[in-house]
Amino acid sequence: MNIQDIITKYYDSANAGDWNTWLSLFADNIVMDEQLAGHLEGIETLRGAIGGLESGYSRFQNQPRNIVIDGKEACVVSHISAANASGIPIEANVANYFRIENGKITYMANFHDTRPFDPFVNQNLG
């Protein structure tokens, strides 16, 4: 799979809620700096975070607007249109940076304004 295919599959699988396919795109030693979740290391840590996505969002779509690929790196500017578990809408512009080696995402970071995600972060799921 080339880098464009990996990036496409990343967004397609997340938008479909196909988290097993999404996880398969990452290296076992993935390092991720996620704006809301913080610094994550390892595929099992990332796998554990999926439960929060599944229970915290009633709807989640992340649509790429611009994709730039340079060698083993990619940057995607996208728009998230989502809703928390209670249906409160979330709209945000996001940038994701990817480093891809041997057909797997080895590093990812995302950047966005955190305020639009208040309905997700501040909900009581317990």
C-alpha positions in Angstrom: 0.0 0.0 0.0 1.4 3.4 -0.9 1.2 6.5 1.4 -1.9 7.9 -0.4 -3.7 4.6 0.0 -2.8 4.5 3.7 -4.1 8.1 4.2 -7.3 7.3 2.3 -7.9 4.1 4.3 -7.2 6.0 7.6 -10.1 8.4 6.9 -12.4 5.9 5.3 -12.1 3.4 8.1 -12.5 6.1 10.9 -15.5 7.5 9.1 -17.1 4.0 8.8 -16.3 3.2 12.5 -14.2 0.3 11.3 -11.7 0.6 14.1 -10.0 -2.8 13.4 -9.0 -1.7 9.9 -8.0 1.8 11.3 -5.7 0.1 13.9 -4.2 -2.1 11.3 -2.7 1.0 9.6 -0.4 1.7 12.6 2.9 0.1 13.5 3.1 -1.8 16.8 5.4 0.9 18.2 3.2 3.8 17.1 3.8 7.1 18.9 0.9 9.5 18.7 0.6 13.1 20.1 -3.2 13.6 20.2 -4.5 17.0 21.1 -7.2 15.6 23.5 -5.8 12.3 24.6 -2.2 13.4 25.0 1.0 11.4 24.3 0.3 7.7 23.4 2.8 5.0 22.8 2.2 1.5 21.4 -0.6 -0.1 19.5 -2.2 -1.6 22.7 -2.5 1.9 24.2 -4.1 3.1 21.0 -6.4 0.1 20.9 -7.5 1.0 24.5 -8.4 4.5 23.4 -10.9 3.2 20.8 -13.5 2.6 23.6 -13.7 6.3 24.4 -14.3 7.1 20.7 -17.1 4.5 20.4 -18.9 5.6 23.6 -18.1 9.3 23.4 -19.4 10.0 19.9 -22.8 9.3 18.5 -21.6 10.5 15.1 -18.0 11.1 13.8 -16.9 12.2 10.3 -13.5 13.5 9.4 -13.3 14.7 5.8 -10.0 15.5 4.3 -9.8 18.9 2.5 -6.1 19.1 1.6 -3.5 16.3 1.5 0.2 16.9 1.1 2.6 14.0 0.8 6.4 14.4 0.8 8.5 11.2 0.9 7.5 9.3 4.0 5.5 12.1 5.5 2.0 13.4 5.0 -0.1 16.3 6.3 -3.9 16.3 6.0 -6.1 19.3 6.7 -9.6 18.1 7.4 -12.9 19.0 8.9 -14.6 17.0 11.7 -18.3 17.0 11.8 -19.4 15.0 14.8 -21.7 14.8 17.8 -21.1 13.6 21.4 -23.0 10.7 22.9 -26.0 13.0 23.6 -26.1 14.4 20.1 -24.5 17.8 20.8 -22.8 18.8 17.6 -19.0 19.3 17.2 -17.5 21.1 14.2 -13.8 21.6 14.0 -10.9 22.1 11.5 -8.0 19.8 12.1 -4.5 19.1 10.8 -2.9 15.6 11.1 0.8 14.9 10.5 1.8 11.4 9.6 5.2 9.6 9.4 4.9 6.3 7.5 7.6 3.6 7.4 7.4 0.1 5.9 3.7 0.6 5.0 2.6 1.5 8.6 2.0 4.8 10.4 4.8 5.1 13.0 4.1 8.6 14.2 1.0 10.8 14.1 0.2 14.2 15.6 -3.0 16.2 15.3 -3.5 19.9 15.8 -6.8 21.8 16.4 -8.6 24.2 18.6 -9.8 22.2 21.6 -12.9 24.4 22.4 -15.2 22.8 19.7 -14.5 19.4 21.5 -15.9 20.6 24.9 -19.2 18.6 24.3 -17.0 15.5 23.9 -14.5 16.2 26.7 -17.0 17.4 29.3 -19.8 14.8 29.0 -20.6 12.3 31.7 -20.6 8.8 30.3 -20.6 7.0 33.7 
